[in-house]
Amino acid sequence: MARSNRAALIKLNDVQILSLSITNNAVPDSIPIQATKRKIFTAMSNVLCLCAKLNLRGAVNIIWLHYKFKPTTIWLDSSLLGILIPIFRLITPGVRIICYFHNIERTLVAARIKTNKVYFLAYIATAINEYISAKLSNVVLTTQSSDALQIQKDYSIICTDVIPVSIEDSFSPQCLHDNPLRNTRYVLFVGSDFPPNIEALEFLDQKVAPLLRNTRILAIGNGLERHGDIFRNIIIRGRVENLQAYYHYASAVVAPIFSGGGMKVKIAEALMHNKTIISTKFAAVGYEEVNSKVIVFARTPLEFAVIIDAIAQPKDQESRSYYVKYYSAEAIAIKINRIVQGGSESDTHNH
């Protein structure tokens, strides 16, 4: 479950929360549900139409907990648990089910079939779960309007609301922490060792960095240190203790993302740190409310290079105001509270 969604649910007044997490590791204040540990077991679970690394034992455990507590409302923080919805309704016919679609998962899994045919099993299981989630949930939520339109097209379902991704506020206006690059002019890329991020780094290293005149590119993220010898034109760091210091001294944040799915939480994080963002339109999907002076779009390597060299962080930057208004935990909590308490004008319904 997204941390921001869970935090918002916990803050609800007069509501008792039972949180379940599909994981093999203990999660604070959540009941861990058994997950698959190896790919072969994940594939076997897919045969049973179980997704999100949920195994048969874990599914039975969820069903037992539902029978034991008989909740009146269920928040599914994924569209990949749809196979459980008919069982929930059989046990408690009047249960209200809210399903939060983080992505259109079916399309993401379909892209993986090209690299490994085994993903065909995952595709079938994913498609079935998403279909059931869309059709049998009382409320369907998405992170972005484009996903809502896709769900309406695919399943003739009108989504109840759009709730964008969020991130807990860790911004401090006075950053006194050490940063070895504080005297270097640089733009910042943040992202872990994940294929779309590596694709973006290749673009920055091979096509953008050689065109820059007075700015360096710094990339920070878990696992990126493994690529330190590959990318020679940008500065690579792995995980750092205090990311805020690097945001503080950056001229801007770059996000040349061309693939993947869902809203990019790092865009919200950059807004939180009051930074201008130089981005592809793909990376900024879901952030349509943000002014074009805050998220500056670029397409070609030359466009990225020219904007990076020219940009200067203004003292009166308005990026953070967009974060507070649309993407902060408080803003999301207001929306979630309204939906869970039944304040939406109508639940999801067939077209």
C-alpha positions in Angstrom: 0.0 0.0 0.0 1.2 3.5 -0.8 2.4 5.1 2.5 0.5 8.3 1.9 -2.8 6.4 1.3 -2.3 4.3 4.5 -1.4 7.4 6.5 -4.6 9.1 5.3 -6.8 6.1 6.2 -5.3 5.9 9.7 -6.2 9.5 10.3 -9.9 8.9 9.6 -12.1 9.8 12.5 -14.3 7.1 14.1 -13.0 4.4 11.8 -11.2 1.3 12.9 -8.4 0.3 10.5 -7.1 -3.2 9.9 -4.1 -3.0 7.6 -2.8 -5.9 5.6 0.5 -6.0 3.7 1.5 -8.7 1.1 5.1 -9.1 2.2 7.5 -11.6 3.8 8.9 -8.8 6.0 7.3 -7.2 9.0 5.5 -3.9 8.2 4.9 -1.6 11.2 1.2 -1.6 12.3 0.2 -4.0 9.5 -0.5 -7.7 9.4 1.9 -9.4 7.0 0.3 -11.6 4.4 2.5 -14.4 2.9 4.0 -13.6 -0.5 5.9 -15.7 -3.0 9.7 -15.7 -2.6 10.8 -17.0 -6.0 9.8 -16.3 -9.6 8.7 -19.9 -10.1 6.3 -19.7 -7.2 5.0 -16.4 -8.5 4.3 -18.1 -11.9 2.5 -20.9 -10.1 0.4 -18.4 -8.3 -0.4 -16.7 -11.6 -1.9 -20.0 -12.8 -4.4 -19.6 -9.9 -5.1 -16.0 -11.0 -3.2 -14.6 -8.0 -1.1 -11.5 -8.6 1.1 -9.0 -6.7 3.2 -11.9 -5.3 0.2 -13.2 -3.3 0.4 -17.0 -2.8 -2.5 -19.4 -2.1 -1.7 -19.4 1.6 -1.7 -15.7 1.8 -5.0 -15.5 -0.1 -6.6 -18.0 2.3 -5.3 -15.8 5.2 -6.9 -12.7 3.8 -10.2 -14.5 3.3 -10.1 -15.8 6.9 -9.4 -12.3 8.3 -12.2 -10.9 6.2 -14.5 -13.6 7.7 -13.3 -12.9 11.2 -13.6 -9.1 11.2 -16.4 -8.6 8.5 -15.4 -5.1 7.5 -18.0 -2.7 6.1 -15.5 -1.1 3.8 -12.4 -2.5 2.0 -9.7 -0.3 0.5 -7.8 -2.3 -2.1 -4.6 -0.4 -2.8 -4.1 -2.3 -6.1 -6.2 -3.5 -9.0 -4.4 -6.9 -8.8 -6.5 -8.4 -6.0 -9.8 -8.5 -7.9 -10.0 -12.2 -7.7 -10.8 -11.9 -4.0 -13.7 -9.5 -4.5 -16.4 -12.1 -5.3 -15.4 -14.0 -2.1 -15.6 -10.8 0.0 -19.1 -10.2 -1.3 -20.1 -13.8 -0.7 -19.1 -13.4 3.0 -20.4 -9.9 3.5 -22.8 -9.0 0.7 -23.1 -5.4 1.7 -19.4 -4.6 1.9 -18.3 -1.4 0.1 -15.1 -2.0 -1.9 -12.9 0.9 -3.0 -10.2 0.0 -5.5 -7.2 2.3 -6.2 -5.7 1.7 -9.6 -2.0 2.8 -9.4 -1.5 1.9 -13.1 -3.2 0.1 -15.9 -1.2 -3.0 -14.9 -2.2 -5.1 -17.9 -0.4 -2.9 -20.3 2.8 -2.9 -18.3 2.9 -6.7 -18.0 2.1 -7.0 -21.8 5.3 -5.1 -22.5 7.3 -7.7 -20.6 6.1 -10.6 -22.7 8.5 -9.5 -25.4 11.5 -10.2 -23.2 10.2 -13.3 -21.5 7.3 -15.5 -22.6 6.7 -16.6 -19.0 5.1 -13.2 -18.4 2.1 -14.5 -20.5 0.8 -16.2 -17.3 1.2 -13.0 -15.4 -0.6 -11.1 -18.2 -3.7 -13.4 -18.1 -3.8 -13.2 -14.3 -3.4 -9.5 -14.3 -6.1 -8.9 -17.0 -8.6 -11.1 -15.0 -7.9 -9.3 -11.7 -8.1 -5.8 -13.3 -11.4 -6.7 -15.0 -13.0 -7.9 -11.8 -11.6 -5.0 -9.9 -13.2 -2.5 -12.3 -16.5 -4.3 -12.6 -17.2 -5.3 -9.1 -15.8 -2.5 -7.0 -18.2 0.2 -5.7 -15.6 2.9 -6.2 -12.7 2.9 -8.7 -9.9 5.5 -8.2 -7.0 6.3 -10.4 -3.8 8.3 -10.0 -4.4 10.2 -13.3 -7.2 11.2 -15.6 -5.7 9.4 -18.6 -6.0 6.1 -16.6 -9.6 6.9 -15.8 -10.4 7.4 -19.4 -8.7 4.1 -20.3 -10.7 2.2 -17.7 -13.9 3.8 -19.0 -13.0 2.7 -22.6 -11.9 -0.8 -21.6 -14.6 -1.7 -19.1 -17.4 0.9 -19.5 -16.8 2.0 -16.0 -16.8 5.7 -14.9 -14.2 6.3 -12.2 -15.3 8.0 -9.1 -12.3 10.2 -8.6 -8.7 10.8 -9.4 -6.3 10.8 -6.4 -2.7 11.6 -7.5 0.4 10.1 -5.9 1.6 11.8 -2.8 4.7 12.0 -0.6 5.2 12.8 3.0 6.6 16.3 3.6 10.3 16.3 4.5 11.2 19.8 3.3 13.1 22.2 5.5 13.6 25.8 4.3 17.0 26.0 5.9 19.3 23.2 4.8 22.5 23.2 6.8 23.6 19.6 5.9 26.8 19.0 4.2 26.9 18.4 0.5 30.3 17.8 -1.2 28.9 19.3 -4.5 27.4 22.5 -3.0 29.9 24.6 -4.9 29.2 22.8 -8.2 26.5 23.9 -10.5 24.4 20.8 -11.2 21.0 19.5 -12.0 19.7 16.5 -10.1 18.2 13.2 -11.3 16.7 11.0 -8.6 15.8 7.3 -9.3 16.7 3.8 -8.3 18.3 1.1 -10.5 15.1 0.5 -12.5 15.0 0.0 -16.4 13.1 3.3 -17.2 15.6 5.2 -15.0 18.6 3.5 -16.6 17.2 4.4 -20.0 16.9 8.0 -18.8 20.5 8.0 -17.5 21.8 6.7 -20.8 20.0 9.6 -22.6 21.5 12.1 -20.2 25.0 10.5 -20.3 25.4 9.9 -24.0 23.2 12.7 -25.5 22.7 15.6 -23.1 25.8 15.9 -20.9 28.2 16.3 -23.9 26.2 19.4 -25.0 26.4 21.1 -21.6 28.6 24.1 -21.2 28.5 25.1 -17.5 26.3 22.5 -15.7 26.9 19.0 -14.4 24.4 16.2 -14.1 24.2 14.4 -10.7 22.2 11.1 -10.4 21.3 9.7 -7.0 19.4 6.5 -6.2 19.6 3.0 -4.7 21.7 0.7 -6.8 23.0 3.4 -9.3 26.5 2.9 -8.0 26.6 -0.3 -9.9 26.6 1.8 -13.1 29.4 4.2 -12.1 31.8 2.8 -14.7 29.3 2.9 -17.5 28.1 6.5 -17.3 31.2 8.7 -17.7 29.7 12.1 -18.4 27.5 12.3 -15.3 28.1 12.1 -11.6 26.7 8.9 -10.1 25.9 8.4 -6.5 24.1 5.5 -4.9 21.9 5.9 -1.8 22.8 9.0 0.2 22.0 9.7 3.9 20.5 13.1 3.3 18.9 13.6 -0.1 17.5 17.0 0.9 21.0 18.6 0.9 21.4 17.5 -2.8 18.0 18.9 -3.7 18.8 22.1 -1.8 21.9 23.0 -3.9 20.5 21.7 -7.3 19.7 24.3 -10.0 16.8 22.1 -11.1 15.6 18.5 -11.3 15.7 16.6 -14.6 13.3 13.8 -15.5 13.8 12.5 -19.0 11.6 9.5 -18.6 10.3 7.8 -21.7 8.8 4.5 -20.5 7.2 2.8 -17.4 3.8 3.5 -16.0 1.9 5.5 -13.4 2.6 8.9 -11.9 6.2 9.6 -11.1 6.5 10.2 -7.4 9.9 11.9 -7.9 8.1 14.8 -9.6 6.1 15.3 -6.5 9.2 15.1 -4.4 10.9 17.8 -6.6 7.9 20.0 -6.1 8.0 19.4 -2.4 11.7 20.6 -2.4 10.6 23.8 -4.4 12.5 22.9 -7.5 12.0 23.6 -11.2 11.7 20.4 -13.2 12.9 19.8 -16.7 10.9 16.9 -17.9 9.5 14.9 -20.8 5.7 15.1 -21.1 5.5 11.4 -20.4 7.2 11.8 -17.0 4.8 14.6 -16.0 1.6 12.8 -16.7 -0.8 13.4 -13.8 0.8 16.8 -13.0 -1.3 18.9 -15.4 -2.3 21.3 -12.6 1.3 22.5 -12.4 2.4 25.7 -14.2 4.6 25.4 -17.3 7.2 27.6 -15.6 7.6 25.0 -12.8 7.6 21.9 -15.0 9.5 22.8 -18.2 9.1 20.4 -21.1 11.9 19.2 -23.3 12.1 16.6 -26.0 15.4 16.5 -27.7 18.9 16.3 -26.2 19.6 19.9 -27.4 16.4 21.2 -25.8 17.4 19.6 -22.5 20.9 21.0 -22.7 19.9 24.5 -23.5 17.3 24.6 -20.7 19.7 23.1 -18.2 22.4 25.6 -18.9 20.1 28.5 -18.9 17.9 27.8 -15.9 18.5 29.5 -12.6 16.6 28.7 -9.4 14.6 31.8 -8.5 14.2 32.7 -4.9 10.4 33.0 -5.2 9.9 29.6 -6.8 6.3 28.5 -6.6 6.9 24.7 -7.0 6.2 24.0 -3.4 2.8 25.7 -3.5 1.6 23.1 -6.0 2.9 20.3 -3.8 1.0 21.6 -0.8 -2.2 22.2 -2.7 -2.4 19.0 -4.8 0.2 16.4 -3.8 0.8 16.7 0.0 -0.3 14.0 2.4 -2.8 16.5 3.8 -4.4 17.2 0.4 -4.7 13.5 -0.4 -6.1 12.8 3.1 -9.0 15.3 2.5 -9.9 13.4 -0.7 -9.6 10.0 0.8 -11.7 11.0 3.8 -14.5 12.2 1.6 -14.5 9.0 -0.4 -14.3 6.6 2.5 -17.0 8.4 4.4 -19.2 8.2 1.3 -19.0 11.8 0.4 -18.6 11.2 -3.3 -21.6 12.2 -5.4 -21.9 8.6 -6.7 -20.1 5.3 -6.7 -18.6 3.9 -9.8 -21.3 2.7 -12.2 -21.6 1.0 -15.6 -21.7 3.3 -18.6 
